[in-house]
């Protein structure tokens, strides 16, 4: 009996210590949660703070990966709005201070107070980002920056299907960090048949997404903002053999589109190809690490130097 009690005590202590370690060292038990939206598809739930693998993550009242903001910037503040997916967001692998928006804020604030708002979420495409602008507006940003990657040219229509059903889009926090570890790594993800069907979306996806980008440009102009389009490549596109045939075709359509629409466009494929070790810019096959974020920030800041940005803000 005593032996059994000792074993139970040891197990209990191990579980408690394990729970403390999972929470304090890795942030398990406190994941970011999501909410469904009829038009956008989904958003990060507003007003969240957590640490994942030591990286600080803060989500404000507008579901941005930014500190709390007002709808109207201060008269002396230069405001930019960054729209994007997980590359702009930075995910769990990027500390708040190392996101592209934070790096850009620091880079542009030497001569004038600047804030770069970060409206982004995993797997968003141009149609999600357009819907976000329709819902929240441009926050009187003087420049709207749309950061996409090659895959976004083929993005499907916004949907809330993953919310609460895919383990990467939880709607509530688990009771224990141990439970989250089990849900993420010990339990098989159940397929979502409706989502698989939606991902087979027929038609000219590239054309539909280019139209969404055109509407984002129109909306920014209506709010007297300037527009910058930025695209990063997948890691496998760098070097030889380069992008696949269908990606080459889509890339050319995007280039022709930006020229016809007179959109300032930065294609990072040649920029990354020109670096000594482009693989060192990536966290994985698509997402950038700090070094990659820094290079993107530098090029965006250089491009913004050509924009005429003043301190006058107009009402939405």
HUGICOR-V879599 format. One record per residue. N is the residue number from 0. OMEGA is omega in degrees with one decimal (NA if undefined). BURIAL is # if it has 16 or more other C-alpha atoms within 10 Angstrom, else .. D_CENTER is the distance of its C-alpha to the mean C-alpha in Angstrom with 1 decimal. Layout:
N	OMEGA	BURIAL	D_CENTER
N	OMEGA	BURIAL	D_CENTER
This chain:
0	179.0	.	55.1
1	179.4	.	54.3
2	178.3	.	52.5
3	179.0	.	50.3
4	178.0	.	49.5
5	179.5	.	48.6
6	179.1	.	46.3
7	179.6	.	44.6
8	179.4	.	44.2
9	178.9	.	42.7
10	-179.7	.	40.3
11	178.2	.	39.3
12	179.4	.	38.9
13	178.4	.	36.7
14	179.6	.	34.5
15	178.7	.	34.2
16	176.9	.	33.5
17	178.4	.	31.0
18	179.2	#	29.2
19	179.4	#	29.3
20	179.8	.	28.0
21	-179.6	#	25.1
22	-173.6	#	24.0
23	-176.1	#	24.8
24	-172.6	.	23.7
25	179.9	#	20.7
26	177.5	#	19.7
27	-174.9	#	20.7
28	180.0	#	22.0
29	-179.8	#	19.3
30	170.6	#	16.1
31	178.1	#	13.3
32	-174.5	#	14.6
33	173.0	#	13.6
34	178.0	#	15.7
35	176.5	#	16.6
36	-174.7	.	16.8
37	-175.9	.	19.4
38	-176.7	#	17.7
39	-175.2	#	13.9
40	177.3	#	14.3
41	177.9	#	12.6
42	165.8	#	10.9
43	178.9	#	10.5
44	-176.8	#	14.1
45	172.2	#	14.9
46	177.5	#	16.7
47	171.7	#	15.7
48	177.3	.	16.3
49	170.6	#	16.5
50	177.4	#	16.8
51	-177.8	#	15.8
52	177.2	#	18.0
53	-177.8	.	18.8
54	-178.2	#	15.4
55	178.1	#	15.1
56	179.2	#	12.3
57	178.3	#	13.0
58	-174.6	#	11.9
59	-173.9	#	14.1
60	178.2	#	16.3
61	178.4	#	14.1
62	176.1	#	11.3
63	170.0	#	9.3
64	-176.6	#	8.4
65	172.8	#	11.6
66	179.7	#	15.3
67	-178.4	.	17.4
68	172.5	.	18.1
69	177.2	.	20.8
70	-176.9	.	20.7
71	178.9	#	22.8
72	174.8	#	22.5
73	-176.7	.	25.6
74	-177.1	.	27.9
75	-174.9	.	27.6
76	173.6	#	23.8
77	-176.3	#	21.8
78	173.8	#	18.5
79	177.7	#	15.5
80	176.9	#	12.5
81	176.4	#	9.2
82	178.4	#	7.5
83	179.4	#	4.8
84	-176.0	#	3.2
85	177.8	#	3.1
86	175.4	#	4.8
87	-177.4	#	3.8
88	179.9	#	3.0
89	176.2	#	5.9
90	-176.9	#	7.1
91	-174.7	#	10.8
92	-176.0	#	11.9
93	175.0	#	10.9
94	-178.6	#	13.1
95	-177.3	#	12.1
96	-175.9	#	14.5
97	173.9	#	13.0
98	179.9	#	9.4
99	-180.0	#	9.8
100	179.5	#	10.3
101	178.0	#	12.9
102	179.8	#	14.5
103	176.3	#	14.8
104	-179.8	#	16.4
105	-177.9	#	18.8
106	-174.3	.	19.7
107	-173.5	#	20.5
108	-178.0	.	22.3
109	-176.1	.	25.4
110	-178.8	.	27.4
111	177.7	.	25.8
112	-175.6	.	23.7
113	172.1	#	20.2
114	179.0	#	17.1
115	-178.9	#	13.6
116	-173.3	#	11.7
117	178.5	#	8.0
118	-173.1	#	7.3
119	175.2	#	4.0
120	-179.3	#	4.3
121	173.0	#	5.4
122	170.9	.	7.6
123	172.3	#	7.4
124	-177.9	#	9.8
125	-179.1	#	11.9
126	174.0	#	13.9
127	-175.8	#	11.4
128	174.7	#	10.3
129	179.4	#	14.1
130	177.2	#	14.9
131	179.2	#	12.8
132	178.2	#	14.9
133	-176.9	.	18.0
134	-171.2	.	17.6
135	-176.4	.	16.8
136	-176.7	#	17.8
137	-179.2	#	16.8
138	179.2	#	18.0
139	175.9	#	20.5
140	177.3	#	18.2
141	175.4	#	20.4
142	172.1	#	17.7
143	-179.0	#	14.7
144	176.6	#	12.4
145	-179.5	#	10.6
146	180.0	#	8.6
147	169.8	#	9.1
148	-173.8	#	10.6
149	-178.9	#	14.1
150	-177.7	#	13.4
151	176.3	#	11.8
152	-178.2	#	15.4
153	-176.1	#	16.6
154	179.5	#	14.2
155	-177.0	#	16.3
156	179.0	#	17.0
157	178.9	#	14.9
158	176.3	#	16.4
159	-175.9	#	16.6
160	-178.7	#	18.6
161	-172.3	#	16.4
162	179.9	#	16.4
163	-179.0	#	19.2
164	174.2	.	20.2
165	-176.4	.	17.6
166	177.7	#	17.7
167	-179.6	#	13.9
168	-177.4	#	13.8
169	176.9	#	16.8
170	177.8	#	18.3
171	-178.4	.	20.4
172	178.3	.	20.9
173	179.8	#	23.6
174	-176.3	.	26.9
175	171.9	.	26.8
176	177.8	#	24.6
177	178.7	#	27.0
178	179.5	.	26.2
179	177.8	#	22.5
180	178.3	.	23.5
181	-178.5	.	25.8
182	-175.7	.	23.4
183	-170.6	.	20.7
184	-177.6	.	23.2
185	-175.3	.	26.6
186	-179.1	.	26.1
187	177.3	.	25.5
188	177.9	.	22.6
189	179.2	.	24.5
190	177.2	.	23.6
191	-173.0	.	22.7
192	-178.2	.	25.2
193	179.7	.	24.0
194	177.8	.	20.4
195	178.4	.	22.1
196	-179.4	.	24.2
197	-178.5	.	21.5
198	174.5	.	19.8
199	-176.3	.	23.1
200	-177.8	.	22.6
201	177.8	.	25.4
202	-177.1	.	25.9
203	-178.1	.	24.3
204	179.9	#	20.6
205	179.6	#	20.0
206	179.2	#	22.2
207	-180.0	#	20.5
208	173.8	#	17.1
209	177.3	#	18.9
210	176.8	.	20.6
211	177.3	#	17.4
212	177.5	#	16.4
213	178.8	#	20.0
214	174.9	.	19.8
215	177.6	#	16.9
216	179.7	#	19.1
217	-179.3	#	22.1
218	179.0	#	20.5
219	178.0	#	19.5
220	178.0	.	23.1
221	178.8	.	24.6
222	175.3	#	23.0
223	175.8	#	24.5
224	173.5	#	21.2
225	-171.1	#	20.6
226	176.8	#	18.0
227	178.6	#	16.3
228	-177.1	#	14.7
229	177.0	#	13.2
230	175.1	#	12.9
231	-179.2	#	12.6
232	167.4	#	14.8
233	-178.5	#	15.0
234	-177.5	#	17.2
235	177.9	.	20.1
236	-175.1	#	20.3
237	-179.2	#	21.4
238	-179.4	.	25.2
239	7.1	.	27.6
240	179.5	.	27.8
241	-178.5	#	24.5
242	176.3	#	22.5
243	-173.5	.	24.3
244	-178.1	.	26.5
245	176.8	.	24.4
246	176.5	#	21.4
247	178.9	.	24.0
248	-179.9	.	25.1
249	178.8	#	21.7
250	179.4	#	20.9
251	177.1	.	24.3
252	178.8	#	23.7
253	179.5	#	20.6
254	178.4	#	22.7
255	179.9	.	25.6
256	-178.9	#	23.5
257	177.8	#	22.2
258	179.3	.	25.7
259	-178.0	.	27.2
260	-177.5	.	24.8
261	178.6	.	25.2
262	172.6	#	21.5
263	-169.2	#	20.7
264	174.8	#	18.7
265	174.9	#	17.6
266	-175.2	#	17.8
267	179.0	#	16.9
268	178.5	#	19.0
269	179.5	.	22.3
270	178.2	.	20.9
271	179.0	#	19.7
272	-178.0	#	23.0
273	179.4	.	24.9
274	-176.8	.	23.8
275	-177.2	.	26.3
276	-176.1	.	24.1
277	179.1	#	20.8
278	-179.1	#	20.3
279	179.4	.	20.1
280	-168.4	#	16.7
281	170.3	#	14.9
282	178.3	#	14.0
283	-174.2	.	14.8
284	-176.3	.	15.3
285	-173.7	#	11.9
286	-178.0	#	9.8
287	172.0	#	11.1
288	-178.1	#	13.1
289	179.8	#	14.4
290	177.1	.	16.8
291	177.6	#	14.4
292	-179.6	#	12.2
293	179.3	#	15.6
294	177.5	#	16.8
295	179.2	#	14.0
296	-179.3	#	14.6
297	-178.0	#	18.3
298	177.2	.	18.2
299	179.9	#	16.2
300	179.0	.	18.7
301	179.1	.	21.6
302	-179.6	.	20.7
303	177.9	#	20.5
304	-179.1	.	24.0
305	179.1	.	25.3
306	173.4	.	24.0
307	-177.8	.	26.5
308	177.8	.	24.8
309	-176.0	.	27.1
310	-178.8	.	27.1
311	-179.1	.	28.2
312	178.4	#	26.1
313	-178.0	.	27.0
314	177.5	.	26.8
315	NA	.	24.5
